[in-house]
Amino acid sequence: MSTTVIVSYDGSDNDDDGLTLASQLKGTGASLELAYVRHSRAFGERREELAQFDAERRLDLGATRLGEQDIPKHVLIAASTPEGLLEFAQSHGAAMIVFGSEYRTPPGRTEPGASATYLLEHGSVAVAVAAAGVRIDPQATIASIRVLQADGDDAAQQTADSLAAKLGATVSTDPGAADLIVVGSAPTVAPGRIGVSGATRSMLDASSGSVLVVPRGTPVLF
């Protein structure tokens, strides 16, 4: 079975970066699906129809930009965007949720927005955040992968090796820029949970490239 990747998409420029990263990951054979979270149902039948239409239009736009109009698209109803996405990913058997970076993130840098940050602190599904501006070159591929491995846990290394085998990418633990940085969760978090140490956050702040954080002891295999 292929690995399922959920892409959080609202039609913004930075979420187009998330689409590009997801498209790169599709080279592994992963199955992509789009999701948009509405926070509540509208009062009144006509307003509800308009709100649902707007949500579906956003997802149709994402599918068009991916060049895959038949991609599965999901409009979710949840008071909290990250909790809605996490619940859906868990019930759907998805291995990863992909986001774009926060608005106004400098090109080449990665800065998780509020929803991604919440999942990086409370989640149990791998979280990927696209570097700002990767959408500029939609034909670009993941050719280099850097690993930030947590003590006593090789989940990040296993994930990077699995990606590299499918994408033909090189894997390194050396500092510097990479197309994708795969990060292991901190030893302080429970197995199967997400958490990034302060030292790792500092290294990511000084790095360029998209980022994929995997739960403790849970590699994403493609």
Backbone hydrogen bonds in HBPLUS format (Angstrom, degrees):
<---DONOR---> <-ACCEPTOR-->    atom                        ^
c    i                          cat <-CA-CA->   ^        H-A-AA   ^      H-
h    n   atom  resd res      DA  || num        DHA   H-A  angle D-A-AA Bond
n    s   type  num  typ     dist DA aas  dist angle  dist       angle   num
A0031-SER N   A0003-THR O   2.75 MM  28  5.98 156.6  1.80 148.2 156.5     1
A0095-ALA N   A0004-THR O   2.96 MM  91  5.80 155.1  2.02 151.0 156.3     2
A0005-VAL N   A0031-SER O   2.79 MM  26  6.00 166.5  1.81 168.4 168.6     3
A0033-GLU N   A0005-VAL O   2.97 MM  28  6.28 142.3  2.11 164.0 165.2     4
A0006-ILE N   A0096-MET O   2.94 MM  90  6.18 172.2  1.94 157.2 154.7     5
A0098-VAL N   A0006-ILE O   2.75 MM  92  6.17 157.1  1.80 159.7 167.5     6
A0007-VAL N   A0033-GLU O   2.77 MM  26  6.08 161.2  1.80 164.1 170.6     7
A0035-ALA N   A0007-VAL O   2.92 MM  28  6.05 152.0  2.00 161.0 155.4     8
A0008-SER N   A0098-VAL O   2.96 MM  90  6.06 165.9  1.99 163.8 166.2     9
A0009-TYR N   A0035-ALA O   2.97 MM  26  6.03 168.0  1.99 162.2 163.7    10
A0016-ASP N   A0012-SER O   3.08 MM   4  6.46 130.2  2.33 139.2 152.9    11
A0016-ASP N   A0013-ASP O   2.95 MM   3  5.04 132.3  2.18  96.9 111.0    12
A0017-ASP N   A0014-ASN O   3.08 MM   3  5.02 128.6  2.35  91.2 104.7    13
A0018-GLY N   A0014-ASN O   3.28 MM   4  6.74 145.9  2.41 135.2 143.5    14
A0019-LEU N   A0015-ASP O   2.98 MM   4  6.37 145.8  2.10 139.8 148.8    15
A0020-THR N   A0016-ASP O   3.02 MM   4  6.32 152.6  2.10 143.2 149.8    16
A0021-LEU N   A0017-ASP O   2.95 MM   4  6.32 161.4  1.99 155.7 159.9    17
A0022-ALA N   A0018-GLY O   2.93 MM   4  6.12 162.7  1.96 149.0 154.1    18
A0023-SER N   A0019-LEU O   2.83 MM   4  6.06 151.6  1.91 146.4 154.7    19
A0024-GLN N   A0020-THR O   2.96 MM   4  6.28 148.4  2.07 146.0 154.5    20
A0024-GLN N   A0021-LEU O   3.09 MM   3  5.04 117.4  2.49  93.0 108.3    21
A0025-LEU N   A0021-LEU O   2.96 MM   4  6.32 153.2  2.03 149.3 156.7    22
A0026-LYS N   A0022-ALA O   2.93 MM   4  6.20 131.7  2.16 141.1 154.6    23
A0027-GLY N   A0024-GLN O   3.15 MM   3  5.72 156.7  2.21 110.0 116.7    24
A0028-THR N   A0025-LEU O   2.97 MM   3  5.76 169.0  1.98 122.5 125.9    25
A0029-GLY N   A0026-LYS O   2.85 MM   3  5.30 164.3  1.87 118.2 123.5    26
A0034-LEU N   A0072-PRO O   2.96 MM  38  6.35 163.7  1.99 161.7 161.0    27
A0074-HIS N   A0034-LEU O   2.87 MM  40  6.14 146.3  1.98 141.1 152.1    28
A0036-TYR N   A0074-HIS O   2.97 MM  38  6.42 153.3  2.05 164.0 171.1    29
A0076-LEU N   A0036-TYR O   2.81 MM  40  6.07 165.6  1.83 156.9 161.8    30
A0038-ARG N   A0076-LEU O   2.68 MM  38  5.92 173.6  1.69 167.8 165.4    31
A0078-ALA N   A0038-ARG O   2.86 MM  40  6.28 159.9  1.90 161.7 167.9    32
A0048-GLU N   A0044-GLY O   2.98 MM   4  6.14 155.5  2.04 151.9 159.4    33
A0049-GLU N   A0045-GLU O   2.96 MM   4  6.22 154.1  2.02 147.7 154.7    34
A0050-LEU N   A0046-ARG O   3.05 MM   4  6.34 157.0  2.10 148.1 153.8    35
A0051-ALA N   A0047-ARG O   2.92 MM   4  6.14 160.1  1.96 149.9 155.2    36
A0052-GLN N   A0048-GLU O   2.92 MM   4  6.07 162.7  1.95 151.2 155.9    37
A0053-PHE N   A0049-GLU O   2.88 MM   4  6.00 154.4  1.95 143.5 151.5    38
A0054-ASP N   A0050-LEU O   2.92 MM   4  6.13 157.4  1.97 147.6 153.1    39
A0055-ALA N   A0051-ALA O   3.08 MM   4  6.33 160.2  2.12 145.9 150.8    40
A0056-GLU N   A0052-GLN O   2.92 MM   4  6.15 164.5  1.95 153.0 157.3    41
A0057-ARG N   A0053-PHE O   2.82 MM   4  6.00 150.3  1.90 147.7 156.6    42
A0058-ARG N   A0054-ASP O   3.07 MM   4  6.34 153.8  2.14 148.0 153.6    43
A0059-LEU N   A0055-ALA O   3.21 MM   4  6.55 160.3  2.25 148.5 153.0    44
A0060-ASP N   A0056-GLU O   2.86 MM   4  6.11 151.9  1.94 147.4 155.9    45
A0061-LEU N   A0057-ARG O   2.94 MM   4  6.18 150.9  2.03 146.2 153.6    46
A0062-GLY N   A0058-ARG O   3.04 MM   4  6.45 154.5  2.11 146.0 152.6    47
A0063-ALA N   A0059-LEU O   2.91 MM   4  6.20 158.7  1.96 149.7 155.4    48
A0064-THR N   A0060-ASP O   2.91 MM   4  6.13 154.3  1.97 146.6 153.6    49
A0065-ARG N   A0061-LEU O   2.93 MM   4  6.22 158.2  1.98 150.5 156.3    50
A0066-LEU N   A0062-GLY O   2.94 MM   4  6.20 138.9  2.11 143.1 154.6    51
A0067-GLY N   A0063-ALA O   2.96 MM   4  6.09 119.7  2.33 133.2 149.1    52
A0068-GLU N   A0063-ALA O   2.91 MM   5  5.21 157.6  1.96 157.7 155.4    53
A0067-GLY N   A0064-THR O   2.94 MM   3  4.87 136.6  2.13  94.3 107.7    54
A0071-ILE N   A0068-GLU O   3.09 MM   3  5.52 167.6  2.11 119.6 120.9    55
A0084-GLY N   A0080-SER O   2.88 MM   4  5.93 154.6  1.95 148.4 156.0    56
A0085-LEU N   A0081-THR O   2.96 MM   4  6.16 161.7  1.99 155.3 160.0    57
A0086-LEU N   A0082-PRO O   2.84 MM   4  6.00 161.6  1.88 149.2 154.7    58
A0087-GLU N   A0083-GLU O   2.93 MM   4  6.02 168.3  1.95 148.0 151.5    59
A0088-PHE N   A0084-GLY O   3.02 MM   4  6.13 158.6  2.07 143.4 149.7    60
A0089-ALA N   A0085-LEU O   2.82 MM   4  6.01 164.0  1.84 152.0 156.8    61
A0090-GLN N   A0086-LEU O   2.90 MM   4  6.08 164.3  1.93 155.2 159.0    62
A0091-SER N   A0087-GLU O   3.01 MM   4  6.13 165.4  2.03 147.8 152.1    63
A0092-HIS N   A0088-PHE O   2.86 MM   4  5.85 136.5  2.05 144.5 156.8    64
A0094-ALA N   A0089-ALA O   2.89 MM   5  4.86 152.8  1.96 148.7 150.0    65
A0093-GLY N   A0090-GLN O   3.31 MM   3  5.23 157.6  2.36  98.6 105.2    66
A0097-ILE N   A0126-ALA O   2.93 MM  29  6.40 147.5  2.03 151.3 159.7    67
A0128-ALA N   A0097-ILE O   2.92 MM  31  6.20 167.9  1.93 155.5 157.9    68
A0099-PHE N   A0128-ALA O   2.82 MM  29  6.17 153.9  1.89 151.9 160.2    69
A0130-ALA N   A0099-PHE O   2.92 MM  31  6.32 164.1  1.95 154.3 157.2    70
A0102-GLU N   A0111-GLU O   2.62 MM   9  5.55 158.1  1.67 163.9 172.0    71
A0105-THR N   A0102-GLU O   3.17 MM   3  5.81 136.5  2.37 145.1 141.3    72
A0109-ARG N   A0106-PRO O   3.04 MM   3  5.61 160.6  2.08 138.5 143.4    73
A0108-GLY N   A0132-ALA O   2.82 MM  24  5.37 169.7  1.83 152.0 150.6    74
A0209-GLY N   A0108-GLY O   2.98 MM 101  5.82 151.2  2.06 164.2 169.3    75
A0132-ALA N   A0109-ARG O   2.88 MM  23  5.80 162.0  1.91 167.8 162.9    76
A0117-THR N   A0113-GLY O   2.86 MM   4  5.94 160.9  1.90 155.7 162.1    77
A0118-TYR N   A0114-ALA O   3.00 MM   4  6.18 156.1  2.06 146.0 151.7    78
A0119-LEU N   A0115-SER O   3.17 MM   4  6.47 161.1  2.21 148.5 152.7    79
A0120-LEU N   A0116-ALA O   2.88 MM   4  6.12 142.5  2.02 147.1 158.5    80
A0121-GLU N   A0118-TYR O   3.06 MM   3  5.24 148.7  2.16 101.2 111.0    81
A0122-HIS N   A0118-TYR O   2.80 MM   4  5.94 137.8  1.98 147.2 160.7    82
A0123-GLY N   A0119-LEU O   2.80 MM   4  4.26 140.4  1.95 123.9 125.3    83
A0194-ILE N   A0123-GLY O   3.01 MM  71  5.40 147.5  2.11 148.4 142.5    84
A0127-VAL N   A0213-VAL O   2.99 MM  86  5.34 151.9  2.08 150.4 156.6    85
A0213-VAL N   A0127-VAL O   2.83 MM  86  5.34 170.0  1.84 156.9 156.6    86
A0129-VAL N   A0211-VAL O   2.78 MM  82  5.31 157.0  1.83 153.5 161.4    87
A0211-VAL N   A0129-VAL O   2.97 MM  82  5.31 167.0  1.98 152.6 156.0    88
A0134-VAL N   A0131-ALA O   3.39 MM   3  6.08 163.1  2.43 139.0 136.6    89
A0136-ILE N   A0133-GLY O   3.01 MM   3  5.68 165.8  2.03 120.9 125.2    90
A0137-ASP N   A0134-VAL O   3.30 MM   3  6.04 153.4  2.38 117.6 121.8    91
A0140-ALA N   A0137-ASP O   2.99 MM   3  5.56 168.4  2.01 122.1 125.9    92
A0170-THR N   A0143-ALA O   2.97 MM  27  6.30 159.8  2.01 144.7 143.2    93
A0179-ASP N   A0144-SER O   3.10 MM  35  5.28 124.0  2.43 118.5 132.5    94
A0180-LEU N   A0144-SER O   3.20 MM  36  6.58 144.8  2.33 151.6 161.2    95
A0145-ILE N   A0170-THR O   2.79 MM  25  6.01 150.4  1.88 159.6 169.8    96
A0172-SER N   A0145-ILE O   2.89 MM  27  6.34 147.4  2.00 155.3 166.0    97
A0146-ARG N   A0180-LEU O   2.91 MM  34  6.37 158.0  1.96 154.0 161.4    98
A0182-VAL N   A0146-ARG O   2.78 MM  36  6.16 159.7  1.82 170.7 174.4    99
A0147-VAL N   A0172-SER O   2.89 MM  25  6.22 147.6  1.99 147.9 157.0   100
A0148-LEU N   A0182-VAL O   2.86 MM  34  6.15 166.1  1.88 162.7 163.1   101
A0184-GLY N   A0148-LEU O   2.86 MM  36  6.22 160.3  1.90 170.9 166.2   102
A0153-ASP N   A0150-ALA O   3.24 MM   3  5.61 150.2  2.34 139.0 133.7   103
A0158-GLN N   A0154-ASP O   2.89 MM   4  6.13 165.2  1.91 158.6 162.6   104
A0159-THR N   A0155-ALA O   2.97 MM   4  6.11 158.5  2.02 145.6 151.6   105
A0160-ALA N   A0156-ALA O   2.90 MM   4  6.12 164.1  1.93 151.6 155.8   106
A0161-ASP N   A0157-GLN O   2.88 MM   4  6.06 162.1  1.92 152.3 157.3   107
A0162-SER N   A0158-GLN O   2.94 MM   4  6.11 154.5  2.00 146.1 153.1   108
A0163-LEU N   A0159-THR O   2.95 MM   4  6.21 160.9  1.99 152.3 157.3   109
A0164-ALA N   A0160-ALA O   2.85 MM   4  6.02 166.2  1.87 152.2 156.4   110
A0165-ALA N   A0161-ASP O   2.98 MM   4  6.10 154.7  2.04 144.1 150.3   111
A0166-LYS N   A0162-SER O   3.36 MM   4  6.59 145.9  2.48 140.2 147.8   112
A0166-LYS N   A0163-LEU O   3.10 MM   3  5.36 126.5  2.40 101.5 114.8   113
A0167-LEU N   A0163-LEU O   2.85 MM   4  5.99 150.8  1.93 155.2 164.9   114
A0168-GLY N   A0164-ALA O   2.76 MM   4  5.20 134.9  1.97 143.5 147.8   115
A0178-ALA N   A0208-SER O   3.46 MM  30  6.68 163.2  2.49 146.8 150.7   116
A0210-SER N   A0179-ASP O   3.20 MM  31  6.14 146.8  2.32 135.6 130.2   117
A0181-ILE N   A0210-SER O   2.76 MM  29  6.15 152.5  1.83 147.1 155.8   118
A0212-LEU N   A0181-ILE O   2.82 MM  31  6.14 158.0  1.87 161.3 160.9   119
A0183-VAL N   A0212-LEU O   2.73 MM  29  6.02 166.8  1.75 159.4 162.8   120
A0214-VAL N   A0183-VAL O   2.97 MM  31  6.30 164.5  1.99 177.8 176.5   121
A0186-ALA N   A0195-GLY O   2.71 MM   9  5.53 154.9  1.77 138.7 147.5   122
A0189-VAL N   A0186-ALA O   3.20 MM   3  5.87 170.8  2.21 120.4 123.1   123
A0193-ARG N   A0190-ALA O   3.03 MM   3  5.56 148.3  2.13 144.9 143.8   124
A0192-GLY N   A0216-ARG O   2.73 MM  24  5.05 167.1  1.75 140.5 145.1   125
A0216-ARG N   A0193-ARG O   2.82 MM  23  5.61 162.5  1.85 154.0 151.8   126
A0201-ARG N   A0197-SER O   2.97 MM   4  6.27 157.5  2.02 150.2 156.8   127
A0202-SER N   A0198-GLY O   3.03 MM   4  6.29 151.5  2.11 145.4 152.5   128
A0203-MET N   A0199-ALA O   3.12 MM   4  6.44 152.9  2.19 143.6 150.4   129
A0204-LEU N   A0200-THR O   2.91 MM   4  6.20 156.0  1.96 152.4 159.3   130
A0205-ASP N   A0201-ARG O   2.89 MM   4  6.11 148.9  1.98 145.3 154.0   131
A0206-ALA N   A0203-MET O   3.18 MM   3  5.24 134.9  2.39  95.3 107.4   132
A0207-SER N   A0204-LEU O   3.08 MM   3  4.96 164.1  2.10 104.6 108.9   133
A0218-THR N   A0215-PRO O   3.09 MM   3  5.26 162.5  2.12 131.0 127.3   134
